[in-house]
Amino acid sequence: MTGLGSSDAGRPVRRVASVIRLRPEKESEYRRLHAAAWPEVLATIAAVGIRNYSIFLRDGMLFSYFEYVGDEYEADMARMAQDPATQRWWEITDPCQAPVEDVGEGVWWAPADEVFHTD
């Protein structure tokens, strides 16, 4: 999902949503990990311009939503992917997840299209 709005400071906000399956046998581990998310990972998320980040769970599907307030989305996401703490975090959390069936090659979290928004 990609939607554009503006933040209180007038800076453009990009709304991003995606989905992935949660392996049922990993739900308690996934919840435990996110209840104590690593401060280094949270710092990187903030440093790359991600705000208002949430992950929801419903019927085995994880729904992720965040707002991006930076200027170079692809570069900032690449910078986050290069962060060593984030890489270690993904090594632990990725086995809890399973991509949806119709996602493209190399895509982990499947993007969701925004069909409605209001402030």
PyMOL commands that set and color helices and strands:
alter all, ss='L'
color gray80, all
select helices_A, chain A and resi 24-35+39-47+73-82+84-96
alter helices_A, ss='H'
color red, helices_A
select strands_A, chain A and resi 2-6+12-22+50-58+61-68+97-98+110-111
alter strands_A, ss='S'
color yellow, strands_A
deselect
rebuild
show_as cartoon
